[in-house]
Amino acid sequence: MFNDSLGIAGIDGTLERRMRNTPAANNFRGKTGTLSFVNALSGYISTKRRQPLIVSMMGNNYTGPGRDVTSVMDQICAMLADYDGDL
């Protein structure tokens, strides 16, 4: 039930426009958070081998645009979803 309350990357909520056309789309379920010069992303994702991972990232006190920080977070999620090795 808790999982169902989280946004899905590329599908809905605050993640609707994020991670589209990546292995994380329709895979990452999570929550975003923002404040001035702070971006956070936490949630759950599965690797190619369906190994579950818990993810939590925060960009704090950055000097560039917030979209640069969220872009890096999205790329990390895509790499984790595309991972095909053992944990």
Secondary structure, 3 states (H helix, E strand, C coil): CCHHHCEECCCCHHHCCCCCCCCCCCCCEEEEEEECCEEEEEEEEECCCCCEEEEEEEEECCCCCHHHHHHHHHHHHHHHHHCCCCC
